[in-house]
Amino acid sequence: MAQPARPNPWLAWFYLALAIAGGVLPWMANLDFMRDYGASFDLKVFIDLANANPAAQSLSRDLLIGATAVTTWIIVESRRLQMRNLWLVLLSSVTIAFAFAAPFFLFLRERRLAELAREPETSSAIV
């Protein structure tokens, strides 16, 4: 049986950098939207604009389908790996941005995989 790949420590930090960019860049656009269309975040206007032309519709639908698939995988994978703080990832998906939540989950997943990779070493050292 093949050994699972060893986690790359740099990969977790790369995912964290993507999460930060995925939180900042969409919110910069959200702030521009609120400046241009009123101080409150009018969800109906936002959705209307997200579907204003075929290019926007394509991106909106692409995000909806992709985010649904990845969110389902996030839930299944976090349970499989017995990860903590899944609620934080799911909450950040709707309060910050999916572009933050997905790489943030991957950051947490890499850290969990590294933790699991260390467990046999720890338990054999104790024996």
C-alpha positions as a Markdown table, in Angstrom:
| # | Residue | x | y | z |
|---|---|---|---|---|
| 1 | Met | 0.0 | 0.0 | 0.0 |
| 2 | Ala | 1.4 | 3.4 | -1.0 |
| 3 | Gln | 2.3 | 5.9 | 1.7 |
| 4 | Pro | 0.3 | 9.1 | 1.8 |
| 5 | Ala | 2.2 | 12.2 | 0.5 |
| 6 | Arg | 4.0 | 14.2 | 3.2 |
| 7 | Pro | 2.4 | 17.6 | 3.8 |
| 8 | Asn | 4.4 | 20.5 | 2.4 |
| 9 | Pro | 4.8 | 23.2 | 5.1 |
| 10 | Trp | 5.0 | 26.0 | 2.5 |
| 11 | Leu | 1.7 | 25.0 | 0.9 |
| 12 | Ala | -0.2 | 25.9 | 4.1 |
| 13 | Trp | 1.2 | 29.4 | 4.1 |
| 14 | Phe | 0.5 | 29.8 | 0.3 |
| 15 | Tyr | -3.1 | 28.9 | 1.0 |
| 16 | Leu | -3.2 | 31.4 | 3.9 |
| 17 | Ala | -1.8 | 34.1 | 1.6 |
| 18 | Leu | -4.6 | 33.3 | -1.0 |
| 19 | Ala | -7.2 | 33.4 | 1.8 |
| 20 | Ile | -6.0 | 36.9 | 2.8 |
| 21 | Ala | -6.1 | 38.1 | -0.8 |
| 22 | Gly | -9.5 | 36.3 | -1.2 |
| 23 | Gly | -10.8 | 38.3 | 1.8 |
| 24 | Val | -9.3 | 41.7 | 0.9 |
| 25 | Leu | -9.9 | 41.9 | -2.9 |
| 26 | Pro | -13.7 | 41.0 | -2.9 |
| 27 | Trp | -14.3 | 43.3 | 0.0 |
| 28 | Met | -12.6 | 46.2 | -1.8 |
| 29 | Ala | -15.1 | 45.6 | -4.6 |
| 30 | Asn | -18.0 | 45.3 | -2.0 |
| 31 | Leu | -16.9 | 48.7 | -0.5 |
| 32 | Asp | -16.9 | 50.2 | -4.0 |
| 33 | Phe | -20.4 | 48.8 | -4.5 |
| 34 | Met | -21.7 | 50.3 | -1.2 |
| 35 | Arg | -20.1 | 53.6 | -2.1 |
| 36 | Asp | -21.7 | 53.6 | -5.5 |
| 37 | Tyr | -25.1 | 52.1 | -4.6 |
| 38 | Gly | -25.8 | 53.3 | -1.0 |
| 39 | Ala | -24.2 | 52.7 | 2.4 |
| 40 | Ser | -26.2 | 49.6 | 3.1 |
| 41 | Phe | -25.5 | 46.4 | 1.2 |
| 42 | Asp | -28.6 | 46.0 | -1.0 |
| 43 | Leu | -28.5 | 42.3 | -1.8 |
| 44 | Lys | -31.2 | 42.6 | -4.5 |
| 45 | Val | -29.3 | 45.3 | -6.4 |
| 46 | Phe | -26.1 | 43.3 | -5.9 |
| 47 | Ile | -27.7 | 40.2 | -7.5 |
| 48 | Asp | -29.2 | 42.2 | -10.3 |
| 49 | Leu | -25.8 | 43.7 | -11.1 |
| 50 | Ala | -24.2 | 40.2 | -10.9 |
| 51 | Asn | -26.6 | 39.1 | -13.6 |
| 52 | Ala | -26.6 | 42.4 | -15.7 |
| 53 | Asn | -25.0 | 40.9 | -18.8 |
| 54 | Pro | -23.8 | 37.5 | -20.1 |
| 55 | Ala | -20.3 | 37.9 | -18.8 |
| 56 | Ala | -21.5 | 38.7 | -15.3 |
| 57 | Gln | -24.1 | 35.8 | -15.5 |
| 58 | Ser | -21.3 | 33.5 | -16.5 |
| 59 | Leu | -19.1 | 34.4 | -13.5 |
| 60 | Ser | -22.0 | 34.4 | -11.1 |
| 61 | Arg | -23.2 | 30.9 | -12.2 |
| 62 | Asp | -19.6 | 29.6 | -12.3 |
| 63 | Leu | -19.1 | 30.8 | -8.7 |
| 64 | Leu | -22.5 | 29.4 | -7.5 |
| 65 | Ile | -21.9 | 25.9 | -8.9 |
| 66 | Gly | -18.2 | 25.8 | -8.0 |
| 67 | Ala | -18.8 | 27.1 | -4.5 |
| 68 | Thr | -21.6 | 24.6 | -3.9 |
| 69 | Ala | -19.4 | 21.7 | -5.0 |
| 70 | Val | -16.4 | 22.9 | -3.0 |
| 71 | Thr | -18.5 | 23.6 | 0.1 |
| 72 | Thr | -19.9 | 20.1 | 0.0 |
| 73 | Trp | -16.3 | 18.7 | -0.3 |
| 74 | Ile | -15.2 | 21.0 | 2.6 |
| 75 | Ile | -17.9 | 19.5 | 4.9 |
| 76 | Val | -17.1 | 15.9 | 3.9 |
| 77 | Glu | -13.4 | 16.3 | 4.1 |
| 78 | Ser | -13.4 | 18.1 | 7.4 |
| 79 | Arg | -15.5 | 15.3 | 8.9 |
| 80 | Arg | -13.2 | 12.7 | 7.4 |
| 81 | Leu | -10.1 | 14.3 | 8.9 |
| 82 | Gln | -11.9 | 15.2 | 12.1 |
| 83 | Met | -11.0 | 18.9 | 11.7 |
| 84 | Arg | -12.1 | 21.4 | 14.2 |
| 85 | Asn | -13.6 | 24.9 | 13.5 |
| 86 | Leu | -15.6 | 23.9 | 10.4 |
| 87 | Trp | -18.2 | 26.5 | 11.5 |
| 88 | Leu | -15.6 | 29.2 | 11.1 |
| 89 | Val | -14.9 | 28.3 | 7.5 |
| 90 | Leu | -18.6 | 28.1 | 6.7 |
| 91 | Leu | -19.4 | 31.4 | 8.4 |
| 92 | Ser | -16.5 | 33.2 | 6.7 |
| 93 | Ser | -17.8 | 31.9 | 3.3 |
| 94 | Val | -21.0 | 34.0 | 3.7 |
| 95 | Thr | -19.6 | 36.9 | 5.8 |
| 96 | Ile | -16.2 | 37.5 | 4.2 |
| 97 | Ala | -16.1 | 35.7 | 0.8 |
| 98 | Phe | -15.9 | 32.3 | -0.6 |
| 99 | Ala | -12.6 | 33.3 | -2.1 |
| 100 | Phe | -11.4 | 33.6 | 1.5 |
| 101 | Ala | -13.1 | 30.5 | 2.9 |
| 102 | Ala | -11.9 | 28.0 | 0.4 |
| 103 | Pro | -8.2 | 28.7 | 0.7 |
| 104 | Phe | -8.6 | 29.2 | 4.5 |
| 105 | Phe | -10.0 | 25.7 | 4.7 |
| 106 | Leu | -7.1 | 24.4 | 2.6 |
| 107 | Phe | -4.7 | 26.1 | 5.1 |
| 108 | Leu | -6.5 | 24.4 | 8.0 |
| 109 | Arg | -6.5 | 21.1 | 6.1 |
| 110 | Glu | -2.8 | 21.2 | 5.4 |
| 111 | Arg | -2.2 | 21.9 | 9.1 |
| 112 | Arg | -4.4 | 19.0 | 10.1 |
| 113 | Leu | -2.6 | 16.7 | 7.6 |
| 114 | Ala | 0.7 | 17.7 | 9.1 |
| 115 | Glu | -0.7 | 17.0 | 12.6 |
| 116 | Leu | -1.9 | 13.6 | 11.5 |
| 117 | Ala | 1.5 | 12.8 | 9.9 |
| 118 | Arg | 3.2 | 13.6 | 13.2 |
| 119 | Glu | 0.9 | 11.4 | 15.3 |
| 120 | Pro | 2.5 | 8.0 | 14.6 |
| 121 | Glu | 5.9 | 9.5 | 15.5 |
| 122 | Thr | 4.5 | 10.8 | 18.7 |
| 123 | Ser | 2.7 | 7.6 | 19.7 |
| 124 | Ser | 5.8 | 5.4 | 18.8 |
| 125 | Ala | 8.0 | 7.7 | 20.9 |
| 126 | Ile | 5.8 | 7.2 | 23.9 |
| 127 | Val | 5.9 | 3.4 | 23.7 |
